[in-house]
Amino acid sequence: MSVPFVPLRLGVGAAALLTVAMVGGPAVGQQPATVTVGKTFLASSLDPADGSAGWALTSHGVGQGLFSVDRDGRVVPVLAETVEPDGDGWIVRLRSDRRFSDGSPVTAAVVAQSLGRTSETNPAARATGGALAFTVIDDHRLRIDPERPVPVMASLLAEWPMVVYRQTDDGPVFTGPFQVASFDSGSELVLSPNPYYDEDVDRRPDVRLIRFSDAQSLALALEAGELDLAFNLPVEALARLEDDEALTVRSFPVAYQYMMWLNTRRTVLSDPAVRQAIDLAIDREMLTAAINGGEVATGAFASSFPFAGDAPRPFDQATAGNLLEEAGWVDTDGDGIRDQDGEDLTLDLHAYPQRPDLVSFLPVVEAQLQAVGIGVSTFVTEAVSELAQSHDFDLLLWAQHTAPAGDPAFFLNAFLRTGSGNNHAGYASPDYDAVLDAMAETAAPQDRTTLARQAQDRLFADVPVSFLVTPSWHYGTSDRLAGYEVWGSDYYILRDDLFVAAD
């Protein structure tokens, strides 16, 4: 049967407290003491179809999908057993032993209803395959028919919007190792172990997850003994924290890319020559120095991926100046800022505190653009998603995991295909879209790599986005979590192996 769309009733306001009850759970023994975790980001909603909430809920150890990505970057089944092609569609077989945190089984009907709703309401869920139609075959099998061809459905089902959930009168319930006990949007999330997850439920602690508005406050809270895990520490605090014998501080490379959107809707940035000049004017080595780590980006993907670019993005201020002059931007009044027809070449540049490295980039990028005659005004913007969706910016520094399911298609489609919901740059290119169309018909990994590089070459020429740095990130733990390691960038910070060390 086809499953209709059913609206989700959350009843959660911006500052409301939501309590999700455990219904008929098994007896649970004495839990270890509460673990306190600090991050610079927190889910803004418990609705997985709402923006990036699906990603955040997975990061918090609450949400899961049919498939996921393991520590080695391989797509692995989670709630599903298999996904197999069937004509133009795919058949998913579910595991029979998985339950939601209220004890109800994970069935094909519930999966179809939740993912069907997300596909309908969240543009990111339609990035790779377009609209997805779900048909229930029986309790443990469902069919997926994508609007566009999808040669690697397991990767699509591992993308961050594809969190499986069940709607209840108290809000959505999930299948991850932790369940929501209370939620204060934008501030705090309290978790308890999911009593139906596995036999290790008694070993997992309750978790109090706190959002910090800036990384310095996060570091101070860790140093003061207020946190057991602090994620996304600022680089300038690392040496001090590493000297504290009560803490363990680790750094690790991530698959995120730091980038800068160039809003092609703006008149001055509608000229590809100006965008090329901006891209060439940025010395990415100075950006890595500003954050004391990472490496110069080679393109849209971290160099560990086979579909990454081959060479670091270039820095050439002389050529940047020549491009601007040829485009008619010349400093006619000697004030150091180029102008044309009486208008100065000035741009606004935004970053957001949830990614403190990007704030560190602001003065560096400002100085480098000023060196080629571009005036820059810098801003730190808390509500970055709203800013990106409003398109009310010239340049926007951004952090994005560009291969969250180990495949290049999601990012290239979700953020840069003509008309896509997250196309913050307003980029439109039939030639670029044609490469993505070819990728949708191609399953062989090497052929997909070739097409992904062709797509990046198009982006390098058109510059709707400037790829800057592949970063390393830093986190610290107290003695209670000294053996716990974070992996998967920030997609899987809280996992089922989060246990408190024995005294």
RATACOR-V287894 format. One record per residue. N is the residue number from 1. PHI is phi as a letter, one per 40 degrees, with the letter a starting at -180 (none if undefined). Layout:
# RATACOR-V287894
n: <N;N>
phi: <PHI;PHI>
This chain:
# RATACOR-V287894
n: <1;2;3;4;5;6;7;8;9;10;11;12;13;14;15;16;17;18;19;20;21;22;23;24;25;26;27;28;29;30;31;32;33;34;35;36;37;38;39;40;41;42;43;44;45;46;47;48;49;50;51;52;53;54;55;56;57;58;59;60;61;62;63;64;65;66;67;68;69;70;71;72;73;74;75;76;77;78;79;80;81;82;83;84;85;86;87;88;89;90;91;92;93;94;95;96;97;98;99;100;101;102;103;104;105;106;107;108;109;110;111;112;113;114;115;116;117;118;119;120;121;122;123;124;125;126;127;128;129;130;131;132;133;134;135;136;137;138;139;140;141;142;143;144;145;146;147;148;149;150;151;152;153;154;155;156;157;158;159;160;161;162;163;164;165;166;167;168;169;170;171;172;173;174;175;176;177;178;179;180;181;182;183;184;185;186;187;188;189;190;191;192;193;194;195;196;197;198;199;200;201;202;203;204;205;206;207;208;209;210;211;212;213;214;215;216;217;218;219;220;221;222;223;224;225;226;227;228;229;230;231;232;233;234;235;236;237;238;239;240;241;242;243;244;245;246;247;248;249;250;251;252;253;254;255;256;257;258;259;260;261;262;263;264;265;266;267;268;269;270;271;272;273;274;275;276;277;278;279;280;281;282;283;284;285;286;287;288;289;290;291;292;293;294;295;296;297;298;299;300;301;302;303;304;305;306;307;308;309;310;311;312;313;314;315;316;317;318;319;320;321;322;323;324;325;326;327;328;329;330;331;332;333;334;335;336;337;338;339;340;341;342;343;344;345;346;347;348;349;350;351;352;353;354;355;356;357;358;359;360;361;362;363;364;365;366;367;368;369;370;371;372;373;374;375;376;377;378;379;380;381;382;383;384;385;386;387;388;389;390;391;392;393;394;395;396;397;398;399;400;401;402;403;404;405;406;407;408;409;410;411;412;413;414;415;416;417;418;419;420;421;422;423;424;425;426;427;428;429;430;431;432;433;434;435;436;437;438;439;440;441;442;443;444;445;446;447;448;449;450;451;452;453;454;455;456;457;458;459;460;461;462;463;464;465;466;467;468;469;470;471;472;473;474;475;476;477;478;479;480;481;482;483;484;485;486;487;488;489;490;491;492;493;494;495;496;497;498;499;500;501;502;503>
phi: <none;c;b;c;c;b;c;c;b;c;g;b;c;c;b;c;b;b;b;b;c;c;b;g;c;c;c;b;c;c;c;c;d;c;c;b;b;b;b;c;a;a;d;c;a;c;c;c;c;c;f;c;c;c;c;c;c;c;d;c;g;b;c;a;b;c;b;a;b;c;c;c;g;c;c;b;c;b;c;c;c;a;b;b;c;a;g;c;b;b;b;b;b;c;c;c;b;c;b;c;c;c;g;c;c;c;b;c;c;c;c;c;c;c;c;c;c;c;c;c;b;b;d;c;c;b;c;c;b;g;c;b;b;b;b;c;c;a;d;b;b;a;b;b;b;c;c;b;d;b;c;b;c;d;c;d;c;c;c;c;c;c;c;c;a;b;c;b;c;c;h;c;b;b;b;c;c;b;b;c;c;a;a;b;d;g;b;a;b;b;b;b;c;c;c;b;c;a;c;c;d;c;c;c;c;c;b;b;b;b;c;b;c;a;c;c;c;c;c;c;c;c;c;c;g;c;b;c;a;b;b;g;c;c;c;c;c;c;d;c;c;c;c;c;c;c;b;b;b;b;b;a;c;b;c;c;b;c;a;b;c;b;c;c;c;c;d;c;c;c;c;d;c;c;c;c;c;c;c;c;c;c;c;c;c;c;c;c;c;c;b;f;i;g;a;c;c;b;i;c;b;d;c;c;c;c;c;c;c;c;a;d;c;c;b;a;c;c;c;d;c;c;c;c;c;c;c;g;c;b;c;c;b;g;c;g;b;c;a;a;f;g;b;c;c;b;b;c;b;b;b;b;c;c;b;c;d;c;c;c;c;d;c;c;c;d;c;c;c;c;c;b;g;b;c;b;b;b;a;b;b;c;c;c;c;c;c;c;c;c;g;c;a;c;b;b;c;a;b;a;c;c;a;c;b;g;b;c;c;c;c;c;c;c;b;b;c;d;g;c;c;b;c;c;c;g;c;a;a;d;c;c;d;c;c;c;c;c;c;c;b;b;b;c;d;c;c;c;c;c;c;c;c;c;c;c;d;c;c;c;c;c;f;c;a;b;c;b;a;c;c;b;b;b;a;b;b;c;d;c;b;d;c;c;b;c;a;g;f;b;c;b;c;b;b;c;c;c;b;c;c;c;c>
